[in-house]
Amino acid sequence: MDHRTDLNGVDRLIVRRGQPFSISLYLRSGGYQPGASSLTCVAETGPQPVEQYGTRAVFGLSPSVDTSCWSAAVISPPGDMVALSLCASPEAPIGRYTLTLGPSTQIQFILLFNPWCKDDAVHMESEQDLAEYVLAQDGLIFRDLNNYPIATPWTYGQFESGILDACLRILDMNPKCLRNPGKDHSGRRNPIYVCRVLSAMVNCNDDRGVLFGNWSNNFDGGVSPMFWRSSVEILRNWDTQACAPVKFGQCWVFAAVACSVSRALGIPCRVVTNYASAHDSNADLLIKRYIDENGKPVGSKEMIWNYHCWVESWMTRPDLKNPEFNGWQAYDPTPQERSEKVFCCGPVPLRAIKQGELTCSYDAPFVFAEVNADVVTYMKKQDGSMSKVTTTTLVGQMISTKSVGSDDREDITHLYKYPEGSAEERETFTKANHQNKLLHQQQQQGDGLHLAIKVSPDMRKGCDFDVFALVSNKGHSDKKCRLVFGSCAVSYTGVMGGNCGFKDMLNVELPPGGERRVPLRLNYSKYDAELTEDNLIRLAALLLDYSTGEALMTLRTIVLTNPEIKVQILGEPKENRRLAAEISLKNPLPEPLHNCCFSIEGANLTGGTHRSVDLPPSVEPGQDAKAKIYFTPTRSGLRKLVVDFNSNRLCHVKGYRNVIIGK
């Protein structure tokens, strides 16, 4: 039977639990005779195999294979060659095994989770879903902003050479295994346990994990997280460099690596992106922000990330005693807060988050806050007093993942939360004791002053453009206000950078029904030096009503788009036939680009490594950077060729091209 492990190579035995596999034995003396010959089989994993903990199984020959337990049966006629059909229990620990047949014959094999087996805890019914969440070696990760989600191509590469060995080594290097290897290997029967280990081991905060997180703009000693486009190089580097953490990662890199490892081990997995993601450090479901009288942030510790990526894995949750909690489980390898004294998070059922069941294991309150926390803003005045500012920031928007079988974005917000303002949402907040959100929903802007930010349709990096504060008076009396309208560079985690443009209007007068549209010019000459690699600018408008002393504030983050990378495949794409990719990108900046380089990478296209080519010394404004890169596909099917462009002024521009490889 097909174990779907051929992509790992055919030089060793790799099988899935709960599914028969066959081996042939050539007998040195005598032949096999049914009823007269016997054979004892012993399967062992880990350094201290014990039957009591499931790490050792002893079984003999049966008339037929039983897929519910360790079993073996002869499937060949009597003779000098014996063909055995064997099956591992669907509840057996995954990992490296030694199978002893009779007194001395030993066979080494690797056992994986089996989502095609109905008795396995990770069983998934749909073949289309299995093709996407277990077998697909590439995908898309959504980043940037909820009103402008940009798909970043990623090569998971779980079947590339050496990756499965690296994934098993991650399990072996985790502190639980080092402290008590027998108990840890026994725990590997359970995908809940394995995912919790991966959540801790993909980061290196408490252990010899895979990735070193860095959210500064200084990446000395490593590379920017923007550099990565594949899990393969990261996992190989970690494995070959004595488990030294790879520098550096941020949330989408942590999530992508965790997804690669989960799929390699046989757990269905996908990367998800939560836009406007709250980081609630004290579990009160509140994000408190403070500003001064010019709208500038002061002393705010809790953050709203423009987006945050984690992973979901598919499994049953017998520990929670409620079948509604089976299915997708969220877990997060990005080190944010400690759970049971370790930087890890989850897995927690999506259904528990949606229903506000915050006592569910693991870390339900933190994940609930990421998608549901309320945002409260206070203004610190020069006289030391503090007042509340009315804002309309919503947390947990447009939660996204790649669609099954296509490059479309699938919105899965409904799996985490009920529609805003619905009766079900109010019931969930009541259950979760989220009283502040219930109160806040009753205090949204009504009559009186309204404030919004509008943007231009075309905001490309390299251009000058306008953004607008829209102030309106829906009340019945004249209003005289102060409008502070500013902009600054911002990282995707919400850390503010330098000023990109500022305007302070002390006398904005509005009659009843009146409206003002106030422009703010953002010039490339000013914002370019301030931008981080995220290409994000935070716009903030603060409106102070002189008559009442009340303040309104609205925020909007914009992303400056990079130029498109165009990819043309030259020749007929076939297995083991050399191909060329012709790649081009137009310089959008009003200045030359120097030190330009294109590179490509793709699962089963470039051998798990990236191919690069340098360009001429200078690419002038409006000119095309062009290159031709050769590669040889090794397997047929739909593959994703990931392209990356770098230069002195334009870094980590990514694109991709789907390529159908024929046999």
Buried (B, 14 or more C-beta within 10 A) or exposed (E): EEBBBEBBEEEEBBBBBBBBBEBEBEEEEEEBEEEEBEBEBBBBBBEBBEEEBBBBBEBEBBEEBBBEBBBBBBBBEEEEEBBBBBBBBBBBBBBBBEBBBEEEEEBEBBBBBBBBBEBBBBBBEEEEBBEBBBBBBBBBBBBBBBEEBBBBBBBBBBBBEBBBBBBBBBBBBBBBBEEEBBBBBBBBBBBBBBBBBBBBBBBBBBBBBBBBBBBEEEBEEBEBBBBBBBBBBBBBBBBEEEBEBBBBBBBBBBBBBBBBBBBBBBBBBBBBBBBBBBBBBEEBBBBBBBBBBBBBBEEBEBBBBBBBBBBBBBBBBEEBEBEEBBBBBBBBBBBBBEBEEBBBBBBBBBBBBBBBBBEBBBBBBBBBBBBBBBBBBBBBEEEEEEEEBBBBBBBBBBBBBBEBEEEEBBEBBEBBBBEEEEEEBBEBBEEBEBEBBBEBBEEEBEEBBBBBBEBBEEBBBBBEBEBBBBBBBBBEEEBEBBBBBBBBBBBBBBBBBEBBBBBEBEEBEBEEEBEBEBEBEBEBEBBBEBBBBBBBBBBBBBBBBEEEEBBBBBBBBBBBBBBEBBBEBEEEBBBEEEBEBEBBBBBBBEEBBEEBBBBBBBBBBBBBEBBBBEBEEEBEEEBEBBBEBBBEBBBBBEBBBBBBBBBEBBBBBBBBBBBEBEE
